[in-house]
Amino acid sequence: MIRIEKLSKSYGKHNVLNSIDISFEKGKVYGVVGENGAGKTTLFKCIAGLESYSGQIHSDFEQLKDVIGFLQTEPFFFSKITGEEYIRLLTNARHVSLTNLKDKNIFDLPLNRYASTYSTGMKKKLALTAVLLQENQVFILDEPFNGVDIQSNLVITEIIKKLKSLGKTVIISSHIFSTLTETCDEIFLLKAGEIVKRVTENEYSNLEAEMKAVTIGNRIDQLELV
């Protein structure tokens, strides 16, 4: 269980998160949606211990940051580190003894090449593979489907379902609404730094329709396409 109480975050005078109250249980998958700039990534970084904040984060773990696998939207790689070296670096950080890496390379990545030469999708898959092999208990996946080919998206979807079956806590953001409806137990709508709606599976279609209405409105007509 992870329980967040009154979490707020500001950069100077800019308030990014405003008194967030939210909780995540073991064995469940949660989606966080919202427009660009709503505060999703900042929220994830606060939970992962990468940002300071006001408020409280409670969990069943002695050190929450030590059991979180955080897949960032744009993972960072040193210029002279191969795919294999990157995976071993992250697993060593969790004191995980890694064996049979060749068999665990499910995305068929060229692990002998420098990770900095990978395409955007390959980098995402490499970073995901590394956090999965860390044997974490909590996974925060910030746009895991972004920039990844459709075949790999299918694999990632099944990975998320597998993590749920193993009793892990999974928190995802995605701009592809269907990927959330297929995997999530609950979805939270974040708007201007506040959780404004929480929906369960039987309400997903209503949330999607509401988001379309608010986001699209009459904008297409404004283009006056001919």
Sequence and secondary structure as in RCSB ss.txt:
>XXXX:A:sequence
MIRIEKLSKSYGKHNVLNSIDISFEKGKVYGVVGENGAGKTTLFKCIAGLESYSGQIHSDFEQLKDVIGFLQTEP
FFFSKITGEEYIRLLTNARHVSLTNLKDKNIFDLPLNRYASTYSTGMKKKLALTAVLLQENQVFILDEPFNGVDI
QSNLVITEIIKKLKSLGKTVIISSHIFSTLTETCDEIFLLKAGEIVKRVTENEYSNLEAEMKAVTIGNRIDQLEL
V
>XXXX:A:secstr
 EEEEEEEEEETTEEEEEEEEEEE TT EEEEE  TTSSHHHHHHHHTTSS  EEEEEESSSSGGGGEEEE SS 
   TT BHHHHHHHHHHHTT     HHHH TT   TTSBGGGS HHHHHHHHHHHHHHTT SEEEEESTTTT  H
HHHHHHHHHHHHHHHTT EEEEE S HHHHHHH SEEEEEETTEEEEEEEGGGHHHHHHHHHHHHHTTHHHHT  
 
